[in-house]
Amino acid sequence: MLYIDPNVAIWLLFFGASACAFMVGKLFTRVDQETIIDRTIQVLIDRDFVKYKILDDGEIELLPVND
């Protein structure tokens, strides 16, 4: 008959649950790089950290800052 020490079983269960929780968290928080860049630029624009111009097609063009 197969016998597993209860302490070993608890640790295996703990590590298995931790791995599952990590993967679930990783899948639910996946945001692509393009979205992160867009959000960062929008925050910089909203807080007046950058100069910008909105083009005819709706694109935002960042303008160089000359000190």
N, C-alpha and C positions, 0 to 999 in steps of 0.2 A: 504494500500500500504506500502511496505517496504522502509524505509528511513534510510540511513546510512550517518552519518555526514562526510563531505569531509575530515576532519582532520583524523578521524578514518580510513577511506578508504585508505588514503595515508600511514598511519603508517602500516596498514595491508599489503599493497602492498610492502612497504619497507622491512618489516620482511620476507615476503614470498620470495622476490627476493634475500635477503641476505641468507636465508636458501638454496635456489636453487644454488646460487653461491658457497656456502660452500661445498655442496655435489658434485658439478661438480669438484671443485678443489681437493677435497679429492679423488675422483675416478681417476682423471688424474695423480695425483702424487703418487699413490700407488706403492711402491717398496717393494718387499719382503725382509725379514731379511737376507736371504742367500746372496742376491745381495749386500746389504749394507756391510756385513762382507767381501765379496770378494773384493769389491772396496777399503775398508779401508786397507786391507792387501796389496793390490797391490800398493797403494799410499805409504805405509810404506816401501815397498821393493824398489820402484822407487826412493825414497829419501834417501835410505841407512840408515834407522832407525833400521832395524832388520837384523839379519843374517838368511840366508835361504839356502835350498838345494832343487834342483828339482829332484824328484824321477823318476824312469824309466817309470812309468805310467803317468807322466805329473803333478802329484800332487806336491804342494809346502809344504815342511816341514820346520817349523820355528825351529831354533836352539837356545838353551839357551845361554845367554850372561853371561859369567863369568868375573866379573870385577877384 
